[in-house]
Amino acid sequence: MMKKVPAFLVAVVLMLAACGKGTLSIPEDAFQPKIAIQGVLIPGQVPQINVSRNFPVTSAVNPDAITITDADIVITDEVGSRFQLAYNPQTQQYEAPQLNVEFSKSYTLQASASVDGQALQANSTTTVPNAGFQILEQQSRLGSMGYRERDEQGELINFSIAFERAPGTGYYLVSIVALDADTANYIYENPFNENTAEDVQGDFEEYKYNYYWIQDRPLTPGVSTTEIASLYLFFYGRYRVIIYGADRNFRDFQTTHELLQGLDGNYHEPSFHISGDGIGVFGSAVADTAYFEIVRPENR
């Protein structure tokens, strides 16, 4: 992905700017520099950790000054083996190709960096979910289908994915990406909005990338199913769906980082599970991928 402001920093700015009738007053001396961490360990994938810094809410954020390139980042496994992460300027992330992430194992990240002349340290521990999670394509409704296709009774037919749960994991994040997203492929006849091509281009990523989560699934082995509603689908063409079975850190951050203002009007810090001078998320997940396609009416 191209360089961008980390998601949780964007969420903070947007939520504070669009908080309805509430007002927020922050003393200038209340700002504390933090190491902002974004990283999710997944078995079978090279660990990649984004390390950046925070900014005062009232300041203009310079995208070129966000990433910290000279941090000291180490991951230690539960038997004490240490893995030094190196910064990769191409991906703008810290990587550890030598670390083989394993199911059910715990890993601790330790980060040290200087922000605004202050020496900061942060650490966090994640336990990777158990093995067993997988998408069951034979029991899923994938393949190709028309947009909001209906059955003989006139009922909507949704794409659906069946998956074998990971024992001990009850929270799953469903990430949906339109691989052929383009203003020419946008489904302008959708029932959710009346966009022009200019409107679509202005909010392009909002329509291309979507997600939702499934929570409170049984913690025992077994099969669960999720239907992908058409409100997440805005383009003709191919889609990639990745389902993540998340650990506690990933789950708690995901469910709290966009809900910064409570019903009482008070603001609440997201759940970071990071000790010391850190914010963000260091978590883990198991994951699997599936694909489907929405075909144009003339191609059905």
The 8 nearest C-alpha neighbors of each residue, nearest first, counted from 0:
[[1, 2, 90, 3, 91, 89, 92, 4],
 [0, 2, 3, 90, 91, 4, 89, 5],
 [1, 3, 0, 4, 62, 91, 63, 5],
 [4, 2, 5, 1, 62, 6, 0, 65],
 [3, 5, 62, 6, 9, 8, 2, 65],
 [6, 4, 8, 7, 3, 9, 37, 51],
 [7, 5, 9, 8, 10, 4, 3, 11],
 [6, 8, 10, 9, 5, 11, 256, 279],
 [9, 7, 11, 10, 6, 5, 12, 4],
 [8, 10, 6, 12, 7, 11, 13, 4],
 [11, 9, 7, 13, 8, 12, 257, 14],
 [10, 12, 8, 14, 9, 13, 15, 7],
 [11, 13, 9, 15, 10, 14, 16, 8],
 [14, 12, 16, 10, 15, 11, 17, 9],
 [15, 13, 17, 11, 16, 12, 10, 18],
 [14, 16, 12, 13, 18, 17, 11, 23],
 [15, 17, 13, 14, 18, 12, 11, 19],
 [18, 16, 14, 15, 19, 13, 12, 20],
 [17, 19, 15, 21, 16, 14, 20, 260],
 [20, 18, 21, 17, 22, 16, 15, 264],
 [21, 19, 18, 22, 264, 17, 23, 16],
 [22, 20, 19, 18, 264, 23, 265, 260],
 [23, 21, 20, 24, 18, 19, 264, 15],
 [22, 24, 25, 21, 15, 266, 18, 265],
 [23, 25, 26, 22, 27, 21, 57, 29],
 [24, 26, 27, 23, 29, 28, 30, 56],
 [27, 25, 29, 28, 24, 30, 23, 57],
 [26, 28, 29, 25, 30, 55, 57, 24],
 [27, 29, 26, 30, 31, 25, 55, 32],
 [30, 28, 26, 27, 31, 25, 55, 32],
 [31, 29, 28, 55, 32, 27, 26, 54],
 [30, 32, 33, 29, 28, 55, 53, 54],
 [33, 31, 114, 53, 30, 115, 34, 52],
 [34, 32, 276, 277, 53, 52, 35, 31],
 [33, 35, 277, 52, 51, 276, 278, 36],
 [34, 36, 51, 278, 52, 279, 50, 277],
 [37, 35, 279, 50, 280, 49, 278, 34],
 [38, 36, 49, 280, 279, 48, 281, 50],
 [37, 39, 48, 281, 280, 49, 282, 47],
 [38, 40, 283, 282, 281, 41, 284, 37],
 [41, 39, 283, 46, 282, 284, 38, 42],
 [40, 42, 284, 44, 285, 283, 43, 39],
 [43, 41, 100, 101, 44, 102, 285, 40],
 [42, 44, 41, 100, 45, 99, 101, 40],
 [45, 43, 42, 41, 46, 100, 40, 99],
 [44, 46, 96, 47, 95, 43, 94, 98],
 [47, 45, 95, 94, 40, 44, 48, 96],
 [48, 46, 94, 93, 92, 45, 38, 49],
 [49, 47, 38, 93, 92, 37, 50, 94],
 [48, 50, 92, 37, 36, 38, 93, 51],
 [51, 49, 36, 35, 67, 66, 48, 37],
 [50, 52, 66, 67, 35, 65, 34, 36],
 [51, 53, 34, 35, 65, 33, 66, 67],
 [54, 52, 33, 32, 35, 34, 55, 51],
 [53, 55, 56, 58, 52, 60, 32, 30],
 [54, 56, 58, 57, 30, 53, 31, 59],
 [57, 55, 58, 54, 12, 11, 59, 15],
 [56, 58, 55, 59, 54, 25, 27, 12],
 [59, 57, 55, 56, 60, 54, 61, 12],
 [58, 60, 61, 57, 56, 54, 55, 62],
 [59, 61, 62, 58, 54, 65, 64, 4],
 [60, 62, 63, 64, 59, 65, 4, 58],
 [63, 61, 65, 64, 60, 4, 3, 2],
 [62, 64, 61, 65, 66, 2, 60, 3],
 [65, 63, 61, 62, 66, 67, 60, 52],
 [64, 66, 51, 62, 52, 63, 67, 61],
 [65, 67, 51, 64, 50, 68, 52, 63],
 [68, 66, 51, 50, 69, 70, 65, 52],
 [67, 69, 70, 66, 86, 50, 91, 88],
 [68, 70, 67, 71, 112, 86, 113, 85],
 [71, 69, 112, 111, 68, 72, 67, 110],
 [70, 72, 111, 110, 112, 69, 73, 84],
 [71, 73, 110, 84, 109, 70, 83, 111],
 [72, 74, 83, 109, 82, 108, 84, 75],
 [75, 73, 108, 82, 107, 81, 109, 106],
 [76, 74, 81, 107, 80, 106, 79, 82],
 [75, 77, 106, 79, 80, 78, 105, 107],
 [76, 78, 79, 105, 106, 75, 104, 80],
 [79, 77, 76, 80, 75, 81, 105, 106],
 [78, 80, 76, 77, 75, 81, 106, 74],
 [79, 81, 75, 76, 78, 82, 77, 74],
 [82, 80, 75, 74, 79, 83, 73, 76],
 [83, 81, 74, 73, 75, 84, 98, 80],
 [82, 84, 73, 72, 81, 85, 74, 95],
 [83, 85, 95, 94, 72, 93, 73, 82],
 [86, 84, 93, 94, 87, 83, 95, 72],
 [85, 87, 93, 92, 88, 94, 68, 84],
 [86, 88, 89, 91, 92, 90, 93, 85],
 [89, 87, 91, 90, 86, 92, 68, 93],
 [90, 88, 87, 91, 92, 86, 1, 2],
 [89, 91, 92, 88, 87, 93, 0, 86],
 [92, 90, 88, 87, 89, 86, 93, 49],
 [93, 91, 49, 90, 48, 87, 86, 47],
 [92, 94, 86, 48, 85, 47, 84, 87],
 [93, 95, 47, 84, 85, 46, 96, 92],
 [94, 96, 84, 97, 46, 98, 45, 85],
 [97, 95, 45, 98, 94, 46, 99, 84],
 [96, 98, 95, 99, 82, 45, 94, 46],
 [99, 97, 96, 95, 100, 82, 45, 46],
 [98, 100, 101, 97, 43, 42, 45, 96],
 [99, 101, 42, 98, 41, 43, 40, 102],
 [102, 100, 42, 104, 99, 103, 127, 43],
 [101, 103, 129, 127, 104, 130, 128, 42],
 [102, 104, 129, 127, 128, 126, 101, 105],
 [105, 103, 127, 102, 126, 101, 106, 77],
 [106, 104, 126, 125, 77, 76, 127, 124],
 [107, 105, 76, 125, 124, 75, 77, 126],
 [108, 106, 124, 75, 74, 123, 76, 125],
 [107, 109, 74, 122, 123, 73, 124, 75],
 [110, 108, 122, 73, 72, 121, 74, 107],
 [109, 111, 72, 121, 120, 71, 122, 108],
 [112, 110, 120, 71, 119, 70, 121, 72],
 [113, 111, 70, 119, 118, 71, 114, 120],
 [112, 114, 118, 117, 116, 119, 115, 111],
 [115, 113, 117, 116, 32, 112, 118, 119],
 [114, 116, 117, 113, 32, 118, 52, 33],
 [115, 117, 114, 113, 118, 119, 32, 112],
 [116, 118, 113, 114, 115, 119, 32, 112],
 [119, 117, 113, 112, 116, 114, 120, 111],
 [118, 120, 112, 111, 276, 113, 117, 121],
 [121, 119, 111, 276, 110, 275, 112, 118],
 [120, 122, 275, 277, 276, 110, 274, 109],
 [123, 121, 109, 108, 274, 273, 110, 275],
 [122, 124, 273, 108, 107, 274, 281, 272],
 [125, 123, 107, 106, 108, 105, 126, 122],
 [126, 124, 282, 106, 105, 283, 127, 107],
 [125, 127, 105, 104, 103, 128, 106, 246],
 [126, 128, 103, 283, 102, 104, 284, 105],
 [129, 127, 103, 102, 246, 284, 126, 285],
 [128, 130, 103, 102, 165, 166, 127, 131],
 [131, 129, 102, 165, 132, 128, 103, 166],
 [130, 132, 165, 133, 164, 129, 163, 166],
 [131, 133, 165, 164, 163, 130, 285, 162],
 [134, 132, 163, 162, 287, 135, 131, 164],
 [133, 135, 162, 136, 161, 287, 163, 160],
 [136, 134, 162, 161, 138, 137, 133, 139],
 [135, 137, 139, 138, 134, 161, 160, 141],
 [138, 136, 135, 139, 140, 161, 134, 141],
 [137, 139, 136, 135, 161, 140, 160, 162],
 [138, 140, 160, 136, 161, 159, 137, 141],
 [141, 139, 159, 158, 160, 142, 138, 136],
 [140, 142, 291, 158, 139, 143, 159, 290],
 [141, 143, 291, 292, 144, 140, 290, 158],
 [144, 142, 292, 293, 291, 294, 141, 145],
 [143, 145, 293, 294, 292, 146, 142, 148],
 [144, 146, 294, 148, 293, 147, 295, 296],
 [145, 147, 148, 293, 144, 294, 295, 229],
 [148, 146, 155, 145, 149, 156, 229, 157],
 [147, 149, 145, 146, 156, 155, 144, 150],
 [150, 148, 155, 154, 153, 156, 147, 151],
 [149, 151, 153, 152, 154, 156, 155, 148],
 [150, 152, 153, 149, 154, 155, 148, 156],
 [153, 151, 150, 154, 149, 155, 156, 148],
 [152, 154, 149, 150, 151, 155, 148, 156],
 [153, 155, 149, 150, 152, 156, 151, 148],
 [154, 156, 149, 148, 147, 157, 153, 150],
 [157, 155, 149, 148, 154, 150, 147, 158],
 [158, 156, 227, 226, 159, 228, 155, 147],
 [157, 159, 140, 227, 141, 226, 156, 160],
 [160, 158, 226, 140, 139, 225, 227, 157],
 [161, 159, 139, 225, 224, 140, 226, 162],
 [160, 162, 224, 139, 135, 223, 138, 134],
 [163, 161, 134, 135, 222, 133, 223, 164],
 [162, 164, 222, 132, 133, 221, 134, 223],
 [163, 165, 132, 220, 221, 222, 162, 166],
 [164, 166, 132, 131, 168, 129, 130, 167],
 [167, 165, 219, 220, 218, 168, 129, 164],
 [166, 168, 218, 165, 219, 169, 129, 128],
 [169, 167, 218, 165, 166, 170, 244, 128],
 [168, 170, 216, 215, 218, 214, 217, 167],
 [171, 169, 214, 213, 168, 245, 244, 215],
 [172, 170, 244, 213, 243, 212, 245, 214],
 [171, 173, 212, 243, 242, 211, 213, 174],
 [172, 174, 242, 211, 210, 212, 241, 171],
 [175, 173, 210, 241, 240, 209, 242, 172],
 [176, 174, 240, 209, 210, 239, 208, 173],
 [177, 175, 208, 239, 238, 207, 178, 209],
 [176, 178, 238, 207, 180, 179, 237, 239],
 [177, 179, 238, 237, 180, 176, 239, 236],
 [180, 178, 236, 177, 237, 181, 184, 235],
 [181, 179, 177, 178, 234, 207, 184, 182],
 [182, 180, 184, 183, 179, 185, 234, 203],
 [181, 183, 185, 184, 196, 199, 200, 180],
 [182, 184, 181, 185, 196, 180, 186, 234],
 [185, 183, 181, 235, 234, 182, 180, 186],
 [184, 186, 234, 182, 183, 187, 233, 181],
 [187, 185, 234, 233, 188, 189, 184, 235],
 [186, 188, 189, 185, 194, 193, 195, 233],
 [189, 187, 186, 190, 193, 192, 191, 185],
 [188, 190, 187, 191, 186, 192, 233, 193],
 [191, 189, 192, 188, 193, 187, 230, 229],
 [192, 190, 189, 230, 193, 188, 194, 229],
 [193, 191, 194, 190, 189, 187, 188, 195],
 [194, 192, 195, 187, 191, 188, 189, 190],
 [195, 193, 198, 192, 199, 187, 196, 197],
 [194, 196, 198, 197, 199, 193, 187, 200],
 [195, 197, 199, 198, 182, 200, 194, 183],
 [196, 198, 200, 195, 199, 201, 194, 182],
 [199, 197, 195, 201, 196, 194, 200, 202],
 [200, 198, 196, 203, 202, 201, 197, 194],
 [201, 199, 203, 197, 198, 202, 196, 182],
 [200, 202, 198, 199, 203, 197, 204, 196],
 [203, 201, 199, 205, 200, 204, 198, 206],
 [202, 204, 200, 199, 205, 206, 201, 207],
 [203, 205, 207, 206, 208, 202, 200, 209],
 [206, 204, 202, 203, 207, 208, 209, 199],
 [205, 207, 204, 203, 208, 233, 202, 209],
 [206, 208, 204, 177, 205, 176, 180, 203],
 [209, 207, 176, 204, 206, 205, 175, 177],
 [210, 208, 175, 231, 174, 176, 207, 206],
 [211, 209, 174, 173, 175, 212, 208, 172],
 [212, 210, 173, 172, 174, 213, 209, 175],
 [211, 213, 172, 171, 173, 214, 210, 170],
 [214, 212, 171, 170, 172, 211, 215, 216],
 [213, 215, 170, 216, 169, 171, 212, 172],
 [214, 216, 169, 170, 217, 213, 218, 168],
 [215, 217, 169, 214, 218, 170, 213, 168],
 [218, 216, 219, 169, 215, 168, 220, 221],
 [219, 217, 167, 168, 169, 166, 216, 220],
 [218, 220, 166, 217, 167, 221, 164, 165],
 [221, 219, 166, 164, 165, 218, 163, 222],
 [222, 220, 163, 164, 219, 223, 217, 162],
 [221, 223, 163, 162, 164, 161, 224, 220],
 [224, 222, 162, 161, 163, 221, 164, 225],
 [225, 223, 161, 160, 162, 226, 222, 159],
 [224, 226, 160, 159, 161, 227, 223, 213],
 [225, 227, 159, 158, 157, 228, 160, 224],
 [228, 226, 158, 159, 157, 225, 229, 231],
 [227, 229, 230, 231, 226, 157, 158, 232],
 [228, 230, 232, 231, 227, 147, 157, 233],
 [229, 231, 228, 232, 191, 233, 227, 189],
 [232, 230, 229, 209, 228, 233, 227, 210],
 [233, 231, 229, 230, 234, 228, 206, 177],
 [232, 234, 186, 185, 206, 231, 235, 207],
 [235, 233, 185, 186, 184, 180, 232, 236],
 [234, 236, 293, 184, 294, 295, 185, 186],
 [235, 237, 293, 292, 179, 294, 234, 238],
 [238, 236, 292, 178, 291, 179, 177, 293],
 [239, 237, 177, 178, 291, 290, 176, 292],
 [238, 240, 290, 176, 175, 289, 241, 177],
 [239, 241, 175, 289, 174, 288, 290, 238],
 [242, 240, 288, 174, 287, 173, 243, 289],
 [241, 243, 173, 286, 172, 287, 174, 171],
 [244, 242, 286, 172, 171, 285, 245, 284],
 [245, 243, 171, 285, 284, 170, 286, 168],
 [246, 244, 284, 249, 250, 243, 170, 171],
 [245, 247, 249, 283, 248, 284, 128, 250],
 [246, 248, 250, 249, 251, 245, 282, 125],
 [249, 247, 282, 251, 250, 246, 252, 272],
 [248, 250, 282, 252, 246, 247, 245, 251],
 [251, 249, 247, 253, 248, 252, 245, 246],
 [250, 252, 254, 248, 253, 249, 270, 247],
 [253, 251, 270, 255, 249, 254, 250, 256],
 [252, 254, 250, 251, 255, 256, 249, 257],
 [253, 255, 251, 252, 250, 256, 257, 258],
 [256, 254, 269, 258, 252, 257, 253, 251],
 [255, 257, 269, 258, 252, 253, 254, 7],
 [258, 256, 255, 10, 259, 254, 14, 11],
 [259, 257, 255, 256, 260, 261, 254, 269],
 [258, 260, 267, 266, 257, 268, 256, 261],
 [261, 259, 266, 265, 258, 264, 267, 262],
 [260, 262, 263, 264, 265, 266, 259, 267],
 [261, 263, 264, 260, 265, 266, 258, 259],
 [262, 264, 261, 265, 260, 266, 21, 267],
 [265, 263, 261, 262, 260, 21, 266, 18],
 [264, 266, 263, 261, 260, 267, 262, 259],
 [267, 265, 260, 259, 261, 264, 268, 258],
 [268, 266, 259, 260, 269, 265, 261, 258],
 [267, 269, 259, 270, 266, 256, 255, 271],
 [270, 268, 256, 255, 271, 252, 267, 259],
 [269, 271, 252, 251, 272, 255, 268, 256],
 [270, 272, 273, 279, 280, 278, 252, 269],
 [273, 271, 270, 248, 123, 274, 280, 281],
 [274, 272, 123, 271, 122, 277, 278, 121],
 [275, 273, 122, 121, 123, 277, 276, 272],
 [274, 276, 121, 277, 120, 122, 273, 119],
 [275, 277, 121, 33, 120, 119, 34, 274],
 [278, 276, 34, 121, 33, 275, 273, 35],
 [279, 277, 35, 271, 36, 34, 273, 33],
 [280, 278, 36, 35, 271, 37, 277, 7],
 [279, 281, 37, 271, 36, 282, 38, 252],
 [282, 280, 38, 39, 37, 123, 248, 36],
 [283, 281, 39, 249, 248, 125, 280, 40],
 [282, 284, 40, 39, 127, 246, 41, 245],
 [285, 283, 245, 244, 41, 246, 243, 128],
 [284, 286, 244, 243, 41, 128, 42, 245],
 [287, 285, 243, 242, 244, 284, 241, 288],
 [286, 288, 241, 242, 133, 134, 243, 289],
 [289, 287, 241, 240, 242, 286, 290, 239],
 [288, 290, 240, 239, 241, 287, 291, 134],
 [291, 289, 239, 238, 240, 141, 288, 292],
 [292, 290, 142, 141, 238, 237, 143, 239],
 [291, 293, 237, 143, 236, 238, 142, 294],
 [292, 294, 235, 236, 144, 145, 143, 146],
 [295, 293, 145, 235, 144, 236, 292, 298],
 [294, 296, 298, 297, 235, 145, 299, 293],
 [295, 297, 298, 299, 294, 145, 146, 293],
 [296, 298, 295, 299, 294, 145, 235, 146],
 [299, 297, 295, 296, 294, 145, 293, 144],
 [298, 296, 297, 294, 295, 145, 144, 143]]
